[in-house]
Amino acid sequence: MTTQSLEAKAEALNAKLEGLDLAGRLALVAGLEGRTVFTTSLGIEDQVITAAIGTGRLGIEVATLSTGRLFNETVALIDRTEETYGILIKRYHPEKADIDAYVAQYGMNGFYESVEARHACCGVRKLKPLARALEGARYWITGLRRGQSGNRAATPFAEADLERGLIKINPLADWDIETIRAHVAAQAIPVNPLHGRGYPSIGCEPCTRAIKPGEPERAGRWWWENDEKRECGLHVPEAASSIIPSASSAA
């Protein structure tokens, strides 16, 4: 598919999704031709989507990036969610050779020392596993919301991901956190207990802290960096992919 046709298809799909509720949005995407993958980080938004996929018995693959540095609470929630909705959440792990190469170059916790090292860690633990999860997919569903950060304020319901050659679907783009919480309570959706301890956005344990009153939702992610728009590269391209150490470079 050409760049122009991918962008046109995403624009048309965005217009269709806007007028639907969450169940309708997911059902529409599930009915499209081609493989659809939802990647979940087990955060509260993603749990809403997983619940809708499970209860609707939709033909959407559910995957998670099992980075090796997740909170124990997050790991436990994967199993609980599978049991609750009778679905399989496929785990995608980083390659041992990539981790070894990273440690040889930066150290196990080198991500605290520089933005370059942090990008490289996200690269081997998240970006490379994500590439495997999305291989051959035409549609990628995410839990992105406009209210999560300034970087995400203009998030559409569907957008062309030209780098990956697919269309990214953001079915909760227009949901605010109050709506999310009310929906979770009404549907008794299992969520990460860390949300109740001041963690609105949860990533790897060494890179996530609870936020302070008045801070943005994602202020606890990579908190030692000064850039308020910091991302890992999954949704906002950064330099991570260009500095991922290879196994051969560690020799």
C-alpha positions as CSV (number, residue, x, y, z in Angstrom):
1,M,0.0,0.0,0.0
2,T,1.4,3.4,-0.9
3,T,1.9,6.2,1.6
4,Q,-1.0,8.2,0.0
5,S,-3.4,5.3,0.0
6,L,-2.5,4.4,3.6
7,E,-3.1,8.0,4.7
8,A,-6.4,8.2,2.8
9,K,-7.6,4.9,4.3
10,A,-6.7,6.1,7.8
11,E,-8.5,9.4,7.3
12,A,-11.7,7.6,6.1
13,L,-11.6,5.2,9.0
14,N,-11.0,8.0,11.5
15,A,-14.3,9.6,10.3
16,K,-16.2,6.4,10.7
17,L,-14.8,5.7,14.2
18,E,-15.6,9.1,15.6
19,G,-19.4,8.5,15.6
20,L,-19.2,5.2,17.4
21,D,-19.0,4.0,21.0
22,L,-16.1,1.9,22.1
23,A,-17.8,-1.4,21.4
24,G,-18.7,-0.2,17.9
25,R,-15.2,1.1,17.2
26,L,-13.6,-2.2,18.1
27,A,-16.2,-4.3,16.3
28,L,-15.7,-2.2,13.1
29,V,-11.9,-2.7,13.2
30,A,-12.3,-6.4,14.0
31,G,-14.4,-6.8,10.9
32,L,-11.8,-5.3,8.6
33,E,-9.6,-7.5,6.4
34,G,-6.2,-8.3,7.7
35,R,-4.6,-9.0,11.1
36,T,-5.4,-6.7,14.0
37,V,-3.2,-6.5,17.1
38,F,-3.9,-4.7,20.4
39,T,-0.8,-4.1,22.5
40,T,-1.6,-3.7,26.2
41,S,0.6,-2.3,28.9
42,L,-2.0,-3.4,31.4
43,G,-2.7,0.2,32.4
44,I,-6.3,1.3,33.2
45,E,-7.1,2.4,29.6
46,D,-5.7,-0.8,28.1
47,Q,-7.8,-2.8,30.6
48,V,-10.9,-1.1,29.3
49,I,-10.1,-2.2,25.8
50,T,-9.1,-5.7,26.8
51,A,-12.4,-6.1,28.6
52,A,-14.3,-5.0,25.5
53,I,-12.4,-7.4,23.3
54,G,-13.0,-10.3,25.7
55,T,-16.6,-9.7,26.4
56,G,-17.4,-9.1,22.7
57,R,-15.4,-12.1,21.7
58,L,-13.8,-10.1,19.0
59,G,-11.2,-11.5,16.6
60,I,-8.4,-9.1,17.8
61,E,-5.1,-10.5,19.0
62,V,-4.0,-9.1,22.4
63,A,-0.3,-8.8,23.1
64,T,2.0,-7.3,25.7
65,L,5.6,-6.4,25.9
66,S,7.1,-8.4,28.7
67,T,10.2,-6.2,29.2
68,G,11.7,-8.1,32.1
69,R,11.6,-5.0,34.3
70,L,7.8,-4.8,34.9
71,F,6.2,-4.4,38.4
72,N,5.1,-7.6,40.0
73,E,1.6,-6.1,40.2
74,T,1.6,-5.8,36.4
75,V,2.8,-9.3,35.8
76,A,0.1,-10.7,38.1
77,L,-2.5,-8.7,36.3
78,I,-1.7,-10.4,33.0
79,D,-2.8,-13.8,34.4
80,R,-5.8,-12.4,36.2
81,T,-7.0,-10.6,33.0
82,E,-6.7,-13.8,30.9
83,E,-8.7,-15.7,33.5
84,T,-11.4,-13.0,33.8
85,Y,-12.1,-12.7,30.0
86,G,-11.0,-16.1,28.8
87,I,-8.4,-14.7,26.4
88,L,-4.8,-15.2,25.6
89,I,-2.4,-12.2,26.1
90,K,0.7,-13.1,24.1
91,R,3.9,-12.1,25.8
92,Y,6.7,-10.7,23.6
93,H,10.1,-10.7,25.4
94,P,13.4,-9.0,24.6
95,E,16.1,-11.1,23.2
96,K,18.8,-12.2,25.7
97,A,21.6,-11.3,23.2
98,D,20.1,-7.7,23.0
99,I,20.0,-7.4,26.8
100,D,23.5,-8.7,27.1
101,A,24.7,-6.2,24.6
102,Y,23.0,-3.3,26.3
103,V,24.4,-4.3,29.7
104,A,27.9,-4.6,28.2
105,Q,27.6,-1.1,26.7
106,Y,25.7,0.9,29.3
107,G,25.3,-1.3,32.4
108,M,22.1,-2.8,33.7
109,N,20.7,0.5,34.9
110,G,22.6,2.8,32.5
111,F,19.3,4.4,31.5
112,Y,19.6,6.8,34.4
113,E,22.9,8.2,33.1
114,S,21.9,9.6,29.7
115,V,18.9,10.0,27.4
116,E,20.8,7.9,24.8
117,A,21.2,5.0,27.2
118,R,17.5,5.2,28.1
119,H,16.4,5.2,24.5
120,A,18.6,2.2,23.9
121,C,17.0,0.3,26.8
122,C,13.5,1.1,25.5
123,G,14.8,0.0,22.1
124,V,15.8,-3.5,23.1
125,R,13.1,-4.1,25.7
126,K,10.1,-2.5,23.9
127,L,10.7,-1.4,20.3
128,K,12.2,-4.7,19.0
129,P,9.6,-6.9,20.7
130,L,6.9,-4.6,19.4
131,A,8.2,-5.0,15.9
132,R,7.8,-8.8,16.3
133,A,4.3,-8.4,17.7
134,L,3.2,-6.2,14.8
135,E,4.8,-8.2,12.1
136,G,2.3,-8.8,9.3
137,A,-0.4,-6.7,11.1
138,R,-2.6,-4.2,9.2
139,Y,-4.1,-2.6,12.2
140,W,-2.6,-1.7,15.6
141,I,-4.9,-0.9,18.5
142,T,-3.5,1.2,21.3
143,G,-4.8,2.8,24.5
144,L,-3.6,6.3,23.6
145,R,-5.8,9.2,24.9
146,R,-5.7,12.9,24.3
147,G,-5.6,13.7,28.0
148,Q,-2.5,11.7,28.8
149,S,0.0,14.3,27.8
150,G,0.6,17.4,25.6
151,N,2.3,15.1,23.1
152,R,-0.9,13.2,22.7
153,A,-3.4,16.1,22.7
154,A,-4.3,15.7,19.0
155,T,-4.5,11.9,19.0
156,P,-7.0,10.8,16.2
157,F,-9.1,7.6,16.2
158,A,-7.1,6.3,13.3
159,E,-3.8,7.4,11.8
160,A,-1.3,6.1,9.3
161,D,1.8,4.7,10.8
162,L,4.1,5.1,7.8
163,E,7.2,3.7,9.5
164,R,5.4,0.4,10.2
165,G,3.2,0.4,7.2
166,L,-0.1,0.0,9.1
167,I,-3.0,1.9,10.6
168,K,-2.9,2.7,14.3
169,I,-6.3,2.7,16.0
170,N,-6.9,4.7,19.2
171,P,-10.5,3.9,20.2
172,L,-10.2,5.8,23.5
173,A,-8.8,9.0,22.1
174,D,-11.7,11.1,23.3
175,W,-12.2,9.5,26.7
176,D,-11.0,11.4,29.8
177,I,-9.7,9.8,32.9
178,E,-12.9,10.3,34.8
179,T,-14.9,8.5,32.1
180,I,-12.3,5.7,32.2
181,R,-12.5,5.3,36.0
182,A,-16.4,5.3,36.0
183,H,-16.4,2.7,33.2
184,V,-14.0,0.4,35.2
185,A,-16.1,0.7,38.3
186,A,-19.4,0.0,36.5
187,Q,-18.0,-3.0,34.7
188,A,-15.8,-4.4,37.6
189,I,-12.8,-4.4,35.3
190,P,-9.6,-5.6,37.1
191,V,-6.9,-2.9,37.2
192,N,-3.4,-2.6,38.4
193,P,-3.4,-1.8,42.2
194,L,-0.6,0.7,41.6
195,H,-3.2,3.1,40.1
196,G,-4.5,3.4,43.7
197,R,-1.1,4.3,44.9
198,G,-0.5,7.3,42.8
199,Y,0.7,5.7,39.5
200,P,-1.7,6.8,36.7
201,S,0.8,5.7,34.0
202,I,2.8,2.5,34.7
203,G,5.8,1.2,32.7
204,C,8.9,-0.6,33.8
205,E,9.5,-0.5,37.6
206,P,12.9,1.3,37.6
207,C,11.5,4.0,35.3
208,T,8.2,4.7,36.9
209,R,7.3,6.6,40.1
210,A,4.1,7.8,41.7
211,I,3.1,11.4,40.6
212,K,2.7,14.3,43.0
213,P,-0.6,16.3,43.3
214,G,-1.1,18.5,40.3
215,E,1.4,16.7,38.1
216,P,0.4,15.4,34.6
217,E,-0.6,11.8,34.2
218,R,2.7,10.8,32.7
219,A,5.0,12.8,34.9
220,G,6.1,9.7,36.7
221,R,7.6,8.1,33.6
222,W,11.4,8.6,33.2
223,W,11.1,11.4,35.8
224,W,14.8,12.1,36.0
225,E,14.7,13.5,32.4
226,N,13.9,17.2,31.9
227,D,12.0,16.9,28.6
228,E,8.3,17.1,29.5
229,K,7.4,15.4,26.2
230,R,9.6,12.3,26.8
231,E,8.4,9.1,25.2
232,C,9.9,5.6,24.7
233,G,9.5,5.6,20.9
234,L,6.5,3.3,20.7
235,H,4.1,6.1,19.7
236,V,6.2,9.2,19.2
237,P,9.4,8.5,17.2
238,E,12.6,9.2,19.1
239,A,16.2,8.2,18.6
240,A,15.9,4.8,20.3
241,S,15.9,2.6,17.2
242,S,19.1,4.2,15.8
243,I,21.2,3.5,19.0
244,I,20.1,0.0,20.0
245,P,23.3,-1.9,20.7
246,S,23.7,-5.1,18.7
247,A,25.0,-8.4,20.1
248,S,28.1,-8.1,17.9
249,S,28.9,-4.7,19.3
250,A,29.3,-6.1,22.8
251,A,32.1,-8.4,21.7
